[in-house]
């Protein structure tokens, strides 16, 4: 015990404990308020920077739910890494992970080495500047590693810091697990795009926002030109490769708040909150040109493939009753694009009254 209850050091100690508990409560609320995977990872790293007086924070997670290794998330902060370092993998059954699973607490590389000896994974984390390693966990199982650089003050990690991080690692581990499960339920595994029911739900939400706040909303519908003929000629494996590559271009082109989804088959869509018809058309052209310039590897071993997209664009109208109205206009514009030469973007225009 530090001292008597009226000891200034004791009072300061308890005030710090209360402050940390309040912070953890707020952090718990923040981490559980989102299921967006990328946003969540960024939030965890920023919390570490803000709360623990360090300029460096990184997190290693499994890229897929069934992956047998952890890899560095690209949103790491402060670490100066060589190109090869970013691709380093830590097997989920590596001695380091197995050891941390028995401890589930924040430890320095020296402490870990003293207990289990040196391993390639530990050596790597120390070499890139890791000063503290914290296992993320959900239900007692390690599902990631949090790595912090040295403190700004160059001082040692206090016991309160370690306790804070141990609690944070459980909150973060559970939040990551929930986010991953949500992602499995809402993402098309082949293309990485959101699934149809997610698209419909988010489109409805964005349309409601437009009605309340009188903001803009654009919707793009895309279709791979002559896809059925392509499938019949080259086979479904080649067709799947086309869809994967086109989806990748769509994800790359999409803005931070845009929602890229698979509507069905080879038909993809993009919801653009805040965008008007002009911006929607510009995005359509950017995507169309990106796909046209893409060489798609042939899984059958022959020459690369080239494909094109037809794109229809519509925007939210105050008179829209539901999703169907907005979708129908985008679909009509897409139909016109496909039947007026393909490989083009067309915006839905209000019919001229005679």
Steps between C-alpha positions, in 0.01 A plus 500: 500500500626850417405667831215624719170610347582870553850461352531727191664213311210270588247762389689550173514122451124458543425802280713344226317165540161672475615698196626183327172319572302788353726500195457125453123540525505765228737290290273198539204706378704629205627157396156344523328783312637390163531178303700665223824299502738766365356773720530272803869424441573871461309575821700242699833642379398860566387410852846357568672813372275730702499309828849354531746771398648312205543609137493147357219245496428204272268204496540153351179318405390203290411630149216248471289320761662165421860625452770322702718809534492864610625780276561869552197721445602781257364777726790467747627823659854626543709193420758549223483169314687362202287368214571137593403563863139581407453147362628316809265228622460366852350150505208463741670194649846663526673457838460873569120487453469175696699653787295821505182295506606369842564854631250731325674811626730777376868400499829643374712301252762453775244350738376263232850393403587436863199267533497315166824586324548680169284417196501641143169677570627662820824598332306666218270698732799623700697593185226722359483695827246308710531592868184333632300205363136453595293197390145583392262232615141389473370211712852429625644455151756733344354658185764765437805678635528867592850648480605830658825690452692660784338772710556864407664551838735206431392368840391151601145373470328542835282231652195724450583520127518121476172454689333754273632323189402155626140616542512686169628187323191306609262779396680536165521123445125457549424802279724362223332159527152654477609711204643196324178301552297793368729525199447130424125558502505813283787451252503291184804280560602470134497870408538673837193713422204543732213256444159586358303529826767728651482723191121527527516580872769768463333653195178538697691664787677742265174592327343575839798722580449685170135565585580634846810703418430578132836365389597330173534133421617332179465134403709315240402169343766314298490197275790313336444515125432169323562307821278203415682450170833535683398230749382266224827550309760494781324319784374602842844505661608771257168676557560502876844651443339781299253572781780504759707748297206727415394501867856595599488802267163601647635480856811700400295773333237526777524789743541459876125523566380327181340155518614253234277194471417199284141532383495160334699298244733735315300807602674721756387829654640798685308721743656847521370705798532875438557466125279655233440366147808677362733347760335163448567522125864598562542200731341277235748618239792457737393142577425417136845617388671315787334172400572556131872546582519185716673184377326205663710185556374195313458209746519262203853616420427688176531874423360752748140610457361850441139582585287814502219635717171670427387732779171667588476791745203645685457745788258528790177690441287638783203322339663154534274280711749218555818332375321367195447844345869593515615154390262495201644825365859372533393176332335688212818704448703178504264344244550801274879477538497131403270552202677805359842346445617374843819616679344831597349688794151646470315710755123477535342820373147623563295425185418811299126574504350586161 
